[in-house]
Amino acid sequence: MRAMALAAVVALAPVGAFGVVGCDSPPSDEDGTRAVRSSPSLDDGLAAWERGDFRRALEELRPLAEQGEAEAQVKLGEMYMMALGLPQDDAEAASWYRKAAEQGHAEAQVQLGLMYDQGDGVRQDYAEAASWYRKAAEQGHARGQLFLGFSYDQGHGVLQDYAEAASWYRKAAEQGHAEAQFQLGRMYDQGHGVPRDHVAAHMWLNIAAADGWERATEVRQFLAVRMTTAEVSEAQRRARVCLESGYEVCD
C-alpha cells in the first residue's frame, strides 16, 4: 500500500550573500540593473518539480521545510522516499512526514500511516498506522478513509469491524475514489458489514470500473453470472444515477 505523497512544494533559491568589498549594494548586471534574488516561493518550487528539476527543487524546498512549511516537509519526505534528487532514505522520509503530520497535514498523515503499516523507516506498528489514517480520514481525506477502512477490514491496529470498514469505504467512494468503490462493492458481494446485495455490489463495481479501477471489470463479470438480467440492468441504472448525481444519489 505504499503510496506517493501528492502535495507539491515550491520555493525559489535561498537568498545569497552579496557582500562586495567597498560596496553597500548588490552587484549590478551588465545592463546596470541590480541583481536581486527572490525569497522562497511555493509556486516557483512547484514549477521546478513539474519540469523534473529536482536539484533546483531541493535547493528551494529544504529551507522551506526547515522553516516549518508543511507542504515543503511533505515534498522533502517524498524526495527521500522516492530517491528524487536524494539518496533513498525511508527514515528521513518518515521524519519529514511526521513533522508535517503533526501540523495536521492530511496527506502527510496518510504517508506516515503507510510507513508504519509497512515498517518502512519506522518500526512496523499497525495501531500507529491506524491512528494516523484516522486523523486524515476525519479531515475528509479520501485515501485516509480508504486505508482506515482497510485497517478495520483486516483487523490491523484496531478490532476487526466490517461495518466500520464499509462505512469508511463508502465515505471515500462517495468522493470518487475508485479503489474505495471497488472495496465497497466487494463488501456488498460478500455481505461484510452491509447486507449482502448483488445489485449494490454490481453498481459499485460498475462505478469503480468507470473511474478507472481495472480489477473491478473482472470482478463485475464474475458477479454478473450470478445475477438475473433484470438485476444487472437495475445495477447499471443505479450506477448511472450515482455518477450523474456526483455521488449524491448512490442507493
C-alpha positions in Angstrom: 0.0 0.0 0.0 2.9 2.2 -0.5 1.8 5.5 -1.9 3.4 8.6 -3.1 2.7 11.9 -1.5 0.7 14.2 -3.8 1.5 17.7 -2.3 3.9 19.8 -4.4 6.2 22.2 -2.7 7.7 25.2 -4.2 10.5 27.7 -3.5 13.0 30.0 -5.0 16.6 29.7 -4.2 17.7 30.9 -0.8 18.9 34.4 -0.5 22.6 34.6 -1.1 25.2 36.9 0.3 26.0 39.9 -1.8 28.8 41.4 0.2 31.5 43.1 -2.0 34.4 45.0 -0.5 33.8 48.7 -0.7 30.2 48.3 -1.8 26.9 48.7 0.2 24.6 47.5 -2.6 24.2 44.2 -4.5 26.3 44.0 -7.7 24.7 45.0 -11.0 24.1 43.0 -14.2 25.8 44.2 -17.4 22.8 46.3 -18.3 23.1 48.2 -15.0 20.1 46.6 -13.3 20.7 45.3 -9.8 20.7 41.5 -9.4 18.1 40.6 -6.8 17.4 37.1 -5.5 13.8 36.3 -4.6 12.7 34.7 -1.3 11.3 31.2 -1.3 8.1 30.7 -3.2 5.9 27.6 -3.2 4.5 28.4 -6.7 8.0 28.6 -8.2 9.1 25.5 -6.5 6.2 23.6 -7.9 7.3 24.7 -11.4 10.8 23.2 -10.8 9.2 20.0 -9.6 6.9 19.7 -12.5 9.7 20.0 -15.0 11.7 17.4 -13.2 14.4 19.8 -12.0 14.8 18.1 -8.6 18.2 19.7 -7.8 16.6 23.1 -8.0 13.5 21.9 -6.2 15.7 20.6 -3.4 17.6 23.9 -3.1 14.3 25.7 -2.7 12.4 23.1 -0.7 14.8 22.3 2.1 14.9 25.9 3.5 11.1 26.0 3.5 10.8 22.6 5.2 13.3 23.7 7.8 11.2 26.8 8.5 8.2 24.6 9.2 6.3 24.8 5.9 4.2 21.6 6.0 3.9 21.3 2.2 7.7 21.5 1.8 8.1 18.9 4.5 5.8 16.5 2.7 7.6 17.0 -0.6 11.0 16.6 1.0 9.7 13.3 2.5 8.7 12.2 -0.9 12.1 13.0 -2.3 13.8 10.9 0.3 11.2 8.1 -0.2 11.4 8.0 -4.0 15.1 8.9 -4.3 14.2 12.1 -6.3 17.4 14.1 -6.3 18.4 12.5 -3.0 19.6 9.1 -1.8 16.7 6.8 -0.9 16.2 7.0 2.9 12.9 5.8 4.4 13.9 7.0 7.9 14.4 10.6 6.7 11.2 10.4 4.7 9.3 9.3 7.8 10.9 12.1 9.8 9.8 14.8 7.4 6.3 13.3 7.0 6.0 13.3 10.8 6.8 17.0 11.0 4.0 17.8 8.6 1.6 15.3 10.0 1.9 16.8 13.4 0.8 20.1 11.9 -2.4 18.4 10.7 -1.4 17.9 7.1 -3.7 15.1 5.9 -1.6 13.7 3.1 1.4 13.6 5.4 -0.7 11.7 8.0 -1.6 9.1 5.4 2.0 8.8 4.2 3.2 8.3 7.8 0.5 5.8 8.4 1.6 3.8 5.4 5.2 3.8 6.6 4.1 2.4 10.0 1.9 -0.1 8.1 4.8 -1.4 6.1 7.6 -0.8 8.6 9.4 1.5 6.2 11.8 3.8 8.1 10.0 3.1 11.3 9.1 0.0 13.4 6.0 -1.6 12.0 3.1 -0.7 14.1 -0.5 -1.3 12.8 -2.1 0.6 15.7 0.1 3.7 15.0 -0.7 3.4 11.3 -4.5 3.3 12.0 -4.2 6.2 14.3 -2.6 8.4 11.6 -5.1 7.1 9.0 -7.9 8.2 11.3 -6.5 11.7 11.7 -6.5 12.1 7.9 -9.9 10.3 7.4 -11.6 12.6 9.9 -10.4 15.6 7.8 -12.3 14.1 4.9 -9.1 12.8 3.1 -10.3 10.0 0.8 -7.1 7.9 0.9 -7.1 8.2 4.7 -10.7 6.9 4.7 -9.7 4.1 2.4 -6.8 2.9 4.5 -8.7 3.3 7.7 -11.3 1.1 6.1 -8.6 -1.4 5.3 -7.5 -1.4 8.9 -11.0 -2.3 10.1 -11.4 -4.8 7.3 -8.3 -6.7 8.2 -8.2 -6.0 11.9 -4.9 -4.3 11.7 -4.3 -2.0 14.7 -8.0 -2.0 15.5 -10.6 -4.6 16.3 -11.9 -6.1 13.1 -15.2 -4.4 12.3 -16.7 -4.9 8.9 -19.4 -2.3 9.5 -16.8 0.3 10.3 -14.8 -0.8 7.2 -17.8 -0.4 4.9 -18.6 2.9 6.4 -15.2 4.3 5.7 -15.0 2.8 2.3 -18.4 4.5 1.5 -17.1 7.9 2.6 -14.1 7.6 0.2 -16.2 6.0 -2.5 -18.6 9.0 -2.5 -15.7 11.2 -3.1 -15.0 9.4 -6.3 -12.1 7.2 -5.0 -12.1 4.2 -7.4 -10.4 1.7 -5.1 -12.8 2.5 -2.3 -15.7 2.0 -4.7 -14.2 -1.4 -5.6 -13.8 -2.4 -1.9 -17.4 -1.3 -1.1 -18.7 -3.4 -4.0 -16.7 -6.3 -2.6 -18.3 -5.8 0.9 -21.8 -5.9 -0.7 -20.9 -9.0 -2.6 -19.7 -10.8 0.5 -22.2 -9.3 2.9 -19.4 -8.0 5.1 -20.6 -5.0 7.3 -23.6 -4.5 5.0 -26.5 -6.7 3.9 -25.5 -9.0 1.0 -26.8 -7.2 -2.1 -25.6 -8.2 -5.6 -27.3 -5.2 -7.2 -25.5 -2.8 -4.9 -22.2 -4.7 -5.4 -22.5 -4.6 -9.2 -23.4 -0.9 -9.0 -20.3 0.0 -7.1 -18.1 -2.3 -9.3 -19.6 -0.5 -12.3 -18.7 2.8 -10.9 -15.2 1.7 -9.9 -14.6 0.5 -13.4 -15.9 3.7 -14.9 -13.5 5.6 -12.5 -10.5 3.6 -13.8 -10.1 0.7 -11.4 -9.4 -2.1 -13.8 -9.8 -5.1 -11.5 -13.5 -4.0 -11.0 -14.3 -5.0 -14.5 -13.2 -8.6 -14.0 -14.9 -9.0 -10.6 -18.1 -7.4 -12.0 -18.2 -10.1 -14.8 -17.9 -12.9 -12.3 -20.7 -11.4 -10.2 -23.0 -10.9 -13.2 -23.2 -14.6 -13.9 -24.9 -15.0 -10.5 -27.5 -12.3 -11.3 -30.6 -12.1 -13.4 -30.7 -9.8 -16.5 -33.1 -7.6 -14.6 -30.7 -7.3 -11.6 -27.8 -6.3 -13.9 -30.0 -3.7 -15.7 -31.0 -2.3 -12.3 -27.4 -2.1 -11.1 -26.4 -0.3 -14.3 -29.2 2.1 -13.9 -28.2 2.9 -10.3 -24.6 3.4 -11.4 -25.6 5.9 -14.0 -27.7 7.8 -11.5 -24.9 7.8 -8.9 -22.4 9.1 -11.4 -24.7 11.7 -12.9 -25.6 13.0 -9.4 -21.9 13.4 -8.5 -22.2 10.6 -5.9 -25.2 12.3 -4.2 -27.7 9.5 -5.1 -26.0 6.1 -4.8 -28.5 3.9 -3.0 
